[in-house]
Amino acid sequence: MLTRSLLSGSRRVVARSSKKLAVASAARKFASNSGHHAHLKHDLQFNEDLTHHYRARTAEEGKDFTYLMIGAAGVTGFEVGKGLVIPFISTMSASADVLALANVEIDLSTVPEGSSMVFKWRGKPLFVRHRTAADIEAAQGVDLAELRDPQPDSARIRGPAEYLVLLGVCTHLGCVPVANAGDYNGWFCPCHGSHYDTSGRIRKGPAPLNLEVPPYKFLDDTHVLVGVSE
């Protein structure tokens, strides 16, 4: 009987001890797993922070690259534009030979008194008339109130009264009038019947204005340069 009691007590002790050992083992295992989970959570947080960092850095680098490309494109566009505009402007600048053709020098001594000669200036006819004393008197004796385009003879010459320089284009429709003709012995446009006097002023017909006086200046007593004002 005593032996049975001892054996039974020993079994209970052993059972309690095994239970305690199992509980302790489970506690250690849980603690180990908790530490592993905490470490894993820390690693995940670190990875997430690192990913966010590189994403932000990549976005910033992408923005810098975009600015760089825009700047490079702007510089390239400016250089290309400059390369196109400068030659274009250069072509617009008149060369020395073109400027020379824009002006024409005329020797007035080649124009006989009482006659009119036609020269070419900038692609247009240019009338140069060597007026007689009667031509000058007729031009200066006109009542300005009678003129359609009032202008005194003195305002239409740039030197000696005997020389008159005019653009040979009718102010009506651009025809070329005939010299020493018409009702006033100046110029007559047969296209529509405009009559100009010995000062080139419109006196009759449809033309609204006087023949144009181009810019010119005397170089000496017998030479004028047409295309340049005084």
C-alpha positions in Angstrom: 0.0 0.0 0.0 2.8 2.4 0.9 4.6 1.5 -2.2 1.6 2.3 -4.3 1.2 5.7 -2.7 4.8 6.5 -3.3 4.5 5.5 -7.0 1.4 7.5 -7.5 2.9 10.6 -5.9 6.0 10.2 -8.0 3.9 10.1 -11.2 2.0 13.2 -10.2 5.3 15.0 -9.5 6.7 13.9 -12.9 3.5 14.9 -14.7 3.6 18.4 -13.1 7.3 18.8 -13.9 6.7 17.8 -17.6 3.8 20.2 -17.7 6.0 23.0 -16.4 8.8 22.1 -18.8 6.3 22.2 -21.7 4.9 25.6 -20.6 8.5 26.9 -20.3 9.4 25.6 -23.7 6.3 27.2 -25.2 7.1 30.5 -23.5 10.7 30.4 -24.9 9.4 29.5 -28.3 6.8 32.4 -28.2 9.5 34.8 -27.1 11.7 33.6 -29.8 8.9 34.0 -32.4 8.0 37.5 -31.0 11.6 38.6 -31.4 11.7 37.2 -34.9 8.4 39.0 -35.8 9.7 42.3 -34.3 12.9 41.9 -36.3 10.9 41.1 -39.4 8.7 44.2 -38.8 11.8 46.3 -38.5 13.2 45.0 -41.7 10.0 45.6 -43.5 9.8 49.2 -42.2 13.5 49.8 -43.2 12.8 48.4 -46.7 9.8 50.6 -47.1 11.7 53.7 -46.0 14.5 52.8 -48.4 12.1 52.3 -51.2 10.5 55.7 -50.5 13.9 57.3 -50.4 14.9 56.0 -53.8 11.6 56.8 -55.3 11.9 60.4 -54.1 15.5 60.6 -55.3 14.5 59.1 -58.7 11.7 61.7 -59.0 14.1 64.5 -58.1 16.7 63.3 -60.6 14.0 62.9 -63.2 12.9 66.5 -62.6 16.5 67.7 -62.9 16.9 65.8 -66.1 13.7 67.3 -67.5 15.0 70.8 -66.7 18.3 70.0 -68.3 16.6 68.8 -71.5 14.4 71.9 -71.6 17.4 74.1 -71.2 19.3 72.2 -73.8 16.4 72.4 -76.2 16.1 76.1 -75.6 19.8 76.8 -76.3 19.6 74.6 -79.4 16.5 76.4 -80.6 18.1 79.7 -80.1 21.2 78.7 -82.0 19.2 77.3 -84.9 17.0 80.4 -85.0 20.0 82.6 -85.0 21.5 80.6 -87.8 18.3 81.1 -89.8 17.6 84.7 -89.0 21.1 86.2 -89.5 21.4 85.0 -93.1 17.9 86.1 -93.8 18.6 89.6 -92.4 21.8 89.7 -94.3 19.9 89.1 -97.5 17.7 92.0 -96.7 20.6 94.3 -96.3 21.4 96.1 -99.5 24.8 95.3 -100.9 27.2 98.0 -102.2 26.3 97.3 -105.9 22.6 97.4 -105.1 23.0 100.7 -103.3 25.0 102.0 -106.3 22.1 101.2 -108.6 19.7 102.9 -106.3 21.4 106.2 -107.1 22.2 107.6 -110.6 24.4 110.4 -111.5 23.4 112.5 -114.5 25.4 114.9 -116.5 23.1 117.8 -117.3 25.3 119.2 -120.0 24.2 116.3 -122.2 20.6 117.5 -122.2 20.2 120.2 -124.9 18.2 123.4 -124.1 14.5 123.1 -124.8 14.6 119.3 -124.8 13.8 116.5 -122.3 15.7 113.2 -122.0 14.7 110.0 -120.3 17.0 108.1 -117.9 16.3 105.0 -115.8 16.3 105.2 -112.0 15.3 102.2 -109.8 13.5 100.6 -112.8 11.4 103.7 -113.5 11.7 106.4 -116.2 13.3 109.7 -115.1 12.6 112.9 -117.0 15.4 115.5 -117.1 14.4 118.7 -118.9 16.6 121.6 -119.9 14.0 124.4 -119.9 14.1 127.5 -122.0 13.5 131.0 -120.6 9.9 130.8 -122.0 9.4 127.5 -120.2 10.5 129.0 -116.9 8.4 132.1 -117.4 5.3 130.1 -118.2 5.8 127.9 -115.1 6.4 130.8 -112.8 3.5 132.9 -114.0 0.7 130.4 -113.1 -2.0 131.4 -110.6 -1.7 128.6 -107.9 -5.5 128.9 -107.3 -6.0 127.4 -110.7 -4.0 124.3 -110.0 -5.5 121.0 -108.9 -2.4 120.2 -106.9 -1.1 123.7 -106.0 2.7 123.9 -105.9 4.9 126.8 -106.9 7.6 126.1 -109.5 10.3 127.1 -107.0 9.3 124.1 -104.8 9.9 121.7 -107.7 13.5 122.5 -108.5 16.8 121.9 -106.5 19.2 124.3 -108.3 19.3 126.4 -111.5 15.7 127.1 -112.7 16.5 125.7 -116.2 16.9 122.1 -115.0 13.9 120.1 -114.0 14.1 116.5 -112.8 10.9 114.5 -112.5 9.7 110.9 -112.2 8.2 110.0 -115.6 5.1 108.2 -114.3 1.6 109.6 -114.8 -0.1 110.0 -111.5 -3.3 108.6 -112.9 -2.6 105.0 -113.8 1.2 104.9 -114.1 1.6 105.4 -117.8 4.6 107.3 -119.2 3.7 110.7 -120.6 5.2 112.2 -123.7 7.5 115.2 -123.4 7.0 118.6 -125.1 3.3 117.8 -125.8 -0.1 118.6 -124.6 -2.0 121.9 -124.1 0.7 123.3 -121.9 3.8 122.2 -123.8 5.0 120.1 -120.9 4.0 116.4 -120.9 1.0 114.7 -122.2 -0.3 111.2 -121.3 -2.1 109.8 -124.3 -3.6 106.9 -122.3 -6.3 109.0 -120.6 -5.6 112.6 -121.7 -3.7 114.1 -118.7 -1.9 117.4 -119.5 1.1 118.6 -117.4 2.8 122.0 -117.7 6.5 122.9 -118.0 6.9 122.4 -114.3 5.3 119.0 -114.4 2.1 120.1 -112.7 -1.2 118.5 -113.6 -3.4 121.1 -115.5 -6.0 119.0 -117.3 -7.3 115.4 -117.4 -7.9 112.7 -114.8 -4.5 112.6 -113.1 -4.9 113.8 -109.5 -1.4 114.9 -108.7 1.7 116.6 -110.2 4.5 114.5 -111.6 6.7 113.4 -108.6 10.0 115.2 -108.0 12.5 112.5 -106.8 15.2 113.1 -104.2 18.3 114.5 -105.8 21.1 117.0 -105.2 23.6 118.9 -107.3 27.2 117.7 -107.2 28.4 120.7 -109.2 26.9 123.1 -111.8 26.2 120.3 -114.3 26.0 117.0 -112.4 23.2 115.8 -110.2 22.9 112.6 -108.1 19.4 111.2 -108.1 18.3 109.1 -105.1 20.0 111.3 -102.4 18.6 114.4 -100.9 20.5 117.5 -99.9 
